[in-house]
Amino acid sequence: MSEVQHISRTGQFLTTVADLSELSPRMRRITLRAPEIAGRHWPLGCDIAIVLTGPDGREVRRRYTVRSHWADSLVIDAVLHGHGPGSTWAQQLAAGDEVTFFGPRGEIALSPTPWLVALTDESGLPAIAALAEAAHIDGRRVGVLAEIENDNERYPLPDNADVTWLPRDGRPAGRADILSSALELLSPTGSSGYAYVLGESRAVVALREALGRFGLSRSDVHAKGYWNLNSRPTR
């Protein structure tokens, strides 16, 4: 099944931080508010580019998936990985702060296939949560293999997500081995299916190939790298 691409012109938004909450020690939920948000279409799994100031004083941008939106509010969940402009910004943010961003960009198409599976690390959990909510409307379930730092980092997923948490417990992030080893836990129905693979760029490529054991071709897999182990974090 080919991936549907949705291309729309991005806009610039000046918003205010309306609410902050801690989903886990390393995941912070940020609610942004602006009247213009209500008049924009926010595709499933789209992202926005937050405008930040880097350590050298230059403008940088970090991309975050839109977890949800309603009326004039938009929610993003930021991973606090402890370094980089994005993590520093998310940790220091306070209610009432102004935030400028550009977006939306991109989309994750919800496949109509009978079974859906997702492989992800922390960076892709907001997108998978939004995807599972969309699949719930059809009464479908989503099998999720989720690599996390440790058991304290379990992320709130919808009830129709059959999730297996895979703590690294000190092992390095950004590798494919933990998720690849867990593929045997998947239970395809024998009907046509579709997979979503999100996370570190090189790990995503390896996992996409490993899914071939279930008869999934490249066109049956939505694969997207959210960060790169050998470069500065993008979010």
C-alpha positions as CSV (number, residue, x, y, z in Angstrom):
1,M,0.0,0.0,0.0
2,S,1.5,3.3,-1.0
3,E,1.8,6.1,1.5
4,V,-0.4,9.1,0.9
5,Q,1.4,12.3,0.9
6,H,-0.3,15.5,2.0
7,I,1.4,18.7,1.1
8,S,0.2,22.0,2.5
9,R,1.6,25.5,2.8
10,T,3.0,26.1,6.3
11,G,2.2,29.1,8.4
12,Q,3.8,31.1,11.1
13,F,2.2,31.1,14.6
14,L,2.9,33.2,17.7
15,T,1.4,31.3,20.6
16,T,1.3,31.3,24.4
17,V,2.1,28.4,26.7
18,A,-1.3,27.6,28.2
19,D,-0.4,24.5,30.2
20,L,2.5,22.2,31.1
21,S,2.5,18.7,32.6
22,E,4.9,15.9,33.2
23,L,4.0,12.6,31.5
24,S,7.1,10.9,32.8
25,P,10.6,12.0,34.1
26,R,11.7,12.5,30.5
27,M,8.5,13.5,28.7
28,R,6.9,16.9,29.1
29,R,3.5,17.9,27.6
30,I,3.2,21.4,26.3
31,T,-0.1,23.0,25.3
32,L,0.2,26.1,23.0
33,R,-2.7,28.5,22.4
34,A,-3.4,31.0,19.7
35,P,-6.6,32.1,17.9
36,E,-5.1,31.1,14.5
37,I,-4.7,27.5,15.5
38,A,-8.5,27.1,15.3
39,G,-8.6,28.1,11.7
40,R,-5.9,25.6,10.5
41,H,-6.0,22.0,9.3
42,W,-3.7,19.8,11.4
43,P,-3.1,16.5,9.6
44,L,-2.6,13.3,11.5
45,G,1.0,12.9,12.6
46,C,2.0,16.3,11.3
47,D,4.8,18.3,12.9
48,I,5.7,21.9,13.7
49,A,9.1,23.7,13.8
50,I,9.6,25.5,17.1
51,V,11.9,28.6,16.7
52,L,14.6,28.6,19.4
53,T,17.8,30.4,20.2
54,G,20.9,28.2,20.2
55,P,23.9,28.4,22.6
56,D,25.7,30.7,20.2
57,G,22.7,33.1,20.0
58,R,21.7,32.0,16.5
59,E,18.1,31.0,15.6
60,V,17.6,27.2,15.4
61,R,14.4,25.2,14.8
62,R,13.4,21.9,16.4
63,R,10.5,19.8,15.1
64,Y,7.8,18.2,17.3
65,T,4.9,16.0,16.4
66,V,1.4,17.4,17.0
67,R,-0.1,15.0,19.6
68,S,-3.6,16.6,19.5
69,H,-5.4,19.8,18.9
70,W,-8.8,21.4,19.6
71,A,-10.3,24.8,19.2
72,D,-7.4,27.3,19.6
73,S,-5.0,24.8,21.4
74,L,-2.3,22.5,20.2
75,V,-0.4,19.8,22.2
76,I,3.1,18.6,21.7
77,D,5.1,16.1,23.9
78,A,8.8,16.8,24.2
79,V,11.4,14.3,25.1
80,L,13.9,15.7,27.7
81,H,17.0,13.9,26.5
82,G,19.3,16.2,28.6
83,H,21.2,18.1,25.9
84,G,20.6,20.3,22.9
85,P,18.5,23.4,22.3
86,G,15.2,21.5,22.1
87,S,15.6,19.7,25.4
88,T,16.8,22.8,27.2
89,W,13.9,24.9,25.8
90,A,11.3,22.3,26.9
91,Q,12.7,22.0,30.4
92,Q,12.9,25.7,31.0
93,L,9.5,26.6,29.5
94,A,6.9,28.2,31.8
95,A,3.2,29.0,31.5
96,G,2.6,32.3,29.8
97,D,5.8,32.1,27.7
98,E,5.5,33.0,24.1
99,V,6.4,30.4,21.5
100,T,6.8,30.9,17.7
101,F,6.5,28.0,15.4
102,F,6.1,27.2,11.7
103,G,3.8,24.5,10.4
104,P,2.1,22.1,9.9
105,R,4.3,19.9,7.8
106,G,3.9,16.2,6.8
107,E,1.3,13.6,7.6
108,I,1.0,10.0,8.7
109,A,-1.6,8.2,6.5
110,L,-3.9,5.8,8.4
111,S,-3.8,2.6,6.5
112,P,-7.2,0.8,6.0
113,T,-5.6,-2.7,6.4
114,P,-7.0,-5.1,9.0
115,W,-3.9,-5.1,11.2
116,L,-1.6,-2.3,12.1
117,V,1.8,-2.5,13.9
118,A,4.1,0.2,15.2
119,L,7.8,0.1,16.2
120,T,9.2,3.1,17.9
121,D,11.4,4.7,20.5
122,E,10.4,7.6,22.7
123,S,10.6,10.1,19.9
124,G,7.8,8.5,17.9
125,L,5.4,7.8,20.8
126,P,3.3,11.0,20.3
127,A,2.7,10.1,16.7
128,I,1.8,6.5,17.5
129,A,-0.6,7.7,20.1
130,A,-2.4,10.0,17.6
131,L,-2.4,7.1,15.1
132,A,-4.0,4.7,17.5
133,E,-6.7,7.2,18.4
134,A,-7.6,7.5,14.7
135,A,-7.7,3.7,14.3
136,H,-10.0,3.4,17.3
137,I,-12.7,5.1,15.3
138,D,-12.8,2.0,13.0
139,G,-12.6,-0.4,16.0
140,R,-9.1,-1.5,15.0
141,R,-6.2,-2.2,17.3
142,V,-2.6,-1.3,16.9
143,G,0.2,-3.6,18.1
144,V,3.0,-1.5,19.5
145,L,6.6,-2.3,20.3
146,A,8.0,0.7,22.2
147,E,11.6,1.1,23.3
148,I,12.0,3.4,26.3
149,E,14.8,4.4,28.7
150,N,13.3,2.5,31.6
151,D,9.9,1.5,33.1
152,N,9.4,4.9,34.5
153,E,9.1,6.3,30.9
154,R,5.8,4.5,30.0
155,Y,3.8,6.9,27.9
156,P,0.0,7.1,27.9
157,L,-1.3,5.3,24.8
158,P,-5.0,4.7,23.8
159,D,-6.8,1.6,25.0
160,N,-6.7,0.1,21.6
161,A,-2.9,0.0,21.6
162,D,-1.6,-3.5,22.5
163,V,1.8,-2.2,23.7
164,T,4.9,-4.1,24.7
165,W,7.3,-1.9,26.6
166,L,11.0,-2.6,26.0
167,P,13.2,-0.8,28.5
168,R,16.8,-0.2,27.5
169,D,17.9,-0.2,31.2
170,G,21.3,1.3,30.5
171,R,21.8,0.0,27.0
172,P,22.5,2.8,24.4
173,A,19.7,4.4,22.5
174,G,19.6,4.6,18.8
175,R,20.2,1.0,17.9
176,A,17.9,-1.5,16.2
177,D,18.7,-4.6,18.2
178,I,16.1,-4.2,21.0
179,L,13.2,-3.7,18.7
180,S,14.5,-6.2,16.1
181,S,14.7,-8.9,18.8
182,A,11.2,-8.2,19.9
183,L,9.6,-8.7,16.5
184,E,8.8,-12.3,17.4
185,L,6.2,-10.9,19.8
186,L,4.1,-9.6,17.0
187,S,1.0,-11.6,16.0
188,P,0.0,-10.8,12.4
189,T,-3.5,-12.1,11.6
190,G,-2.6,-13.4,8.2
191,S,-4.5,-10.7,6.5
192,S,-2.9,-7.7,4.9
193,G,-1.2,-5.3,7.3
194,Y,0.8,-2.1,7.5
195,A,3.6,-1.1,9.8
196,Y,4.8,2.3,11.2
197,V,8.5,2.5,12.1
198,L,9.7,5.7,13.9
199,G,12.9,6.6,15.7
200,E,16.6,6.9,15.0
201,S,17.3,7.1,11.3
202,R,19.6,4.2,10.8
203,A,17.7,1.9,13.2
204,V,14.5,2.7,11.2
205,V,16.1,1.5,7.9
206,A,17.2,-1.8,9.6
207,L,13.8,-2.4,11.1
208,R,12.0,-1.7,7.9
209,E,14.0,-4.5,6.2
210,A,13.4,-6.8,9.2
211,L,9.6,-6.5,8.8
212,G,9.9,-8.3,5.5
213,R,9.6,-11.6,7.5
214,F,5.9,-10.8,7.8
215,G,5.5,-10.4,4.0
216,L,5.6,-6.6,4.3
217,S,7.1,-4.8,1.3
218,R,8.6,-1.3,1.5
219,S,5.3,0.1,0.3
220,D,3.6,-1.6,3.4
221,V,5.8,0.3,5.8
222,H,5.8,4.0,6.9
223,A,9.4,4.6,8.0
224,K,10.5,7.9,9.3
225,G,13.7,8.9,11.1
226,Y,13.1,11.4,13.9
227,W,16.7,11.8,15.0
228,N,20.2,10.8,14.1
229,L,22.7,9.2,16.5
230,N,25.7,10.9,14.9
231,S,24.3,14.4,14.8
232,R,22.8,16.9,17.1
233,P,19.2,16.1,18.2
234,T,16.4,17.4,16.0
235,R,13.9,17.6,18.8
